[in-house]
């Protein structure tokens, strides 16, 4: 089978596109990095790819809100492109700032007749957080988390708190199987395991199909075992835990 083609869509302020391309390439895909303006000029380019990824960073400087301007570009100019992409059975991944874009563009099926029912807000600490977190995955629905139970990945964000309109909304998303990645305690983290105060300890979610996935942690920053902060003290590992997410995307088409 030919290599799946991956479109990594960057914008002014994006700064994780090269690392994300490396992750997909390591997983066996064929990534291209494209500026958002090129896709706005030629929307038909999306049809040439099987996976679309919005990487991390600070798109448009997060001037209005994290991911908001990028999300509005999608809502107002690329809505049909994204609809066609999803209906063709393709995959969409949003990492950190990309997760913020997916939520605020409506691509994660969180909007209803009264508007957005979920978003990402400032961390409870009101500070930028840069640390590693333990994660529990529910792989029954999300393509990207197939055969995955637990992950240890870095985070780096200021607006990563998952918020919902009300408890009923959280329950509905949970019952629909969309809340597929949650912060979970490590060995020494009985209470301080949710870094930003996210509702339901949510670190990532998928759409109703399981083929659109957004997460706040950075899997592209743990591709090689040496990326782990304590790699010299751990038993030898073949790869970093983040690689599984990219490999699952590539395997889906092969």
N, C-alpha and C positions, 0 to 999 in steps of 0.2 A: 504494500500500500504506500502511496506517496505521503510525504510528511505533511501533517496538517499545517496550514499557514495561520500565523497568529498576527493580528493587527494590534500593536501597542500604541495607543492614542495619547499623545502628549499635548500639553498646552503651556503657555508661559507660566513658569513657576514649578512645573513638574521636574522632579529631580531623581526619580527612581526608575526611569525608563531603561537605562542601560543594564542595571542589575536585573530587571524583570526580563529583558530580552535574553540575558545570559541564562536565567533560570529556565525559560522555555526551551532554549537551544540545548541545554544540558539534558532536559527531559525528552529530547528527540523531536521537537517542533522546529518550524522554520519561521522565526519572528521577523517582522519589519516594524520599525518605529516611524510613525507618521504624525506630523503636526495636525492638530484639529482643523486648522484653516484649510489644509489640503482636502480633508474629507468634506468640509463645508462647500468647497469649490466643486468637488467631484464625488458626490455621494455614492455613485455606482461602484466606487472602489471597494466598498465594504463587501460586495458580493464575491470578491475573490478570496475571502478568508473564512476560516472555520471557527476561529476563536477571536473575540475582541477583548482587550484588556485595557483598563484605565489604571495606571500605576499611581504610586504615592507621590507626595510632594505638597506643594502649596499653589495649586492652580490659580492663576490670576491674583496671586498674593493673598488669597483668602480675604480680600478687601471687604466684600459684602458679608460673607459667611463662608465657612470652609466648603468648597465644592459648589457653591451656589451659581456662580457665573457659568462654569462648565456645564452644570446641570440645565441651566436655562437655554444654553446653546442647543443641547439635545432636545429639550422639550419643544422649542420653537422652530428648529431648523432640521433636525434629524429624527423626528419622531417616527416617520414612515420607514426610514432606513432601519431603525432599531426594531420596529415591529416586524419588518420583513426578515431581519436577521434572526429574531427569536422564532418566528413561525417556520423558518427553514430548519429548525432543530439544532442550531448552532449554540455556542457557549459564550457567556459574558462573565468576565471577572473584574472586580473592582477592589483594589488594595488601598487601605487607609484613606487618603484623599479620594481615591477611586470609589471606595465604599460610600463616602459622603455624596459623591456625584450620583451614584446609582440610586440611593435613597431619595435624594432631592429631585431626581429626574422622573421618578415614578417607575423605574425599571424593575424594582423589587416587589411590585404589587402591594404597596402599602397605602395607596391612595384609594379613596372611596368617593361617594357623591358629595361629601362635604369638604373634601380636600385631603391633604396629606395627613395620615394617621400616625406617622412615625418620622423621626428625624435623628440627627446627631448634634449634641449640644456641648457646651464647655464642660470639661472635667470638673468634678466636685471640688477639686483642689484649686481650680482656676489657674492652673499652671500647666506648662508643657511637660509631658511625661516621657521619659526615655528609659525603659527597663525591659526585662524579660518576664513573660507571664506563662502560667500553665493553663492549658485549654482542654476542654472536653468536647469531643465532636460526636454528632449524631449523623452517621453516614447513610441512614436509610433512605434519604431523599436526594441529597445534594451530590451531583456528579463529581465535584471537585474533592469531596471528602470520602470517596469510596474506600472501604476497608481501613478507615482511620478512626481511632478511638481517642487518643490523647496526643497533644502537641505541646512543645515548648518553643515559643517564638518571641521575638522582640516587638515592642510597640514604640511608637514615637509620634505623639499627637497631643494637641491641646483641646480639640473638639471631638472627643471619641465616646462621649456618654450617649448611649442609646436611650432615647426617650420615646414614649408613646402617649397617645391622647388620654388613655385611661386604662384601668386594669382589664376591662373587657377587651380592649384592642390587643393587649399583650396576650390574653388568654386565647383569642381567636388566632393570632399568628402562631402561637404555640401548638394549638390543636391542628392547624393546617400543616404542621411539620416544617415551618419556615425558619424557626430559630435553631439553627443547626450547629452553632459554635458558641460556647460559653466559657467565661473565666471560671476556673476551678482551683481549689486550694492545692498548693504543693505540700511537701512534707512539713514545712515550718510556717505555713500560712493559714492558720485557722480562721482569721478574720480579715486579713489585709490582702485578699486575692483579687478583688474586683478593683482595678486601678482607677477607674473613672466614675464609678457610681452607676453604671449602666443598669437599666431596668431588667430584671430577670437575669442579671449577669451576662447579658448578650454581648458577644464579641464579633459575631457575624451571622448573616442570614441569607437565605436564598429566596427566589421567587417561587410561585406555586408549581412550576414545572421542575424545579431543582437544577436548571441549567444556567441560571443567572445567580451569581454568588458574590457577596461583598463581605469583607472582613477588615477589622481595624489592625490586627497584627500584620507584620511584614514577613511572609514566608520566603520572599526573595532574598532575605538577609540571613537565611540559614540553609544554604544549598550545600556547602562543603562542611564536613565535620569540624574543621578548624574555625568556623564562624562562631561556634559555641564558646561562651566566655570562660568555660572551665574545661576546654577540650583536652588539655594535657593531663587532667586528673581522671578522665573518663576512660572506660574501655574503648578500644578502637571501633569506629563505626564506618560503614561504607559510604554514608551520605548524610547530609543534614535533613532534619525532619520536614523542613519546608518544601523540599523537592517533591514530595508525594502529591501535593496539590497540583503542581504543574504537570507531573507525569500522568495523573488521572485525566487531565484535560486532553493530553496528547493521545492517550490510550482510547479515549472515548471514540475517536475517529479512525482507529486502526485495529 
